[in-house]
């Protein structure tokens, strides 16, 4: 199952980028044997300042046709890591070929795109900077792969 991270904004070099790259590399190595990955990053920018609707249109074009859409949203479902791992495994086992995680810009994801999502995931009641959400998602993808592989990374 190919995994796509479709996000508003371009991540620049720095500690967040290093963490993102590290966790995505780990996920690709661990997930490959499990039928997960690779991860493709799709970054979009609304250079005309059209707001959330313009960002949603750009994100929509970045999402592969037929992909299961998981929106990262503060109104989404909060779940522990083992449950997220199970969800990821279930999508894979149901024959999902493309899974797109969608991360909005500073104002979030437009309602029209949010409503189209097959699943909404939240990293808690707090709002996180969208660049950190990429890092947190990449770590959780790696953690999920290690849980599914029975590895020691995740400790209960």
C-alpha positions, 0 to 999 in steps of 0.5 A: 500500500503506497502512502502519500502525505499531501500537505500545504507548505514546503518544509525547509531544511532544519531539525523538523526536516531531519526528523521527518526524513529519518522517520520516513526512511525508517518507515520505508525500511520497516514497512516494505516487508509488511506491504506498507510504503513507500511514502511519497510527500506531496507539498502544495503552496497557494502562492496567490493567497486564496485561503483554505479553499484554494489550498483544498483545490491544490491538495485535491489535485495532489491526492492520487485518484481512488486513494483512501483519504485520511485528514489530519484534523483537530475534530478527528478521532484520537486513538492510541498508537496500537489502534492506529497501527491496526487501522493502517493494517486494516486499510492494507488488508482491505486492498487499499493501494493508495492511502493519502494523509492530508495536512492543511495549512495554518487555518486547517483543511477546508470543510469541502475536503474534510467532508470527503475524507474517509477518516479523520485523525487527530493528534489531540485536542491541542492544535499543532503547527502543520510542519510538526504534524508531518513529523508526528505523522511520520513517527506514528507511521514508523511506530505502526509499522514496528507494532505490526512487525512485532518489533520492540520500538513501541513499549506499552 
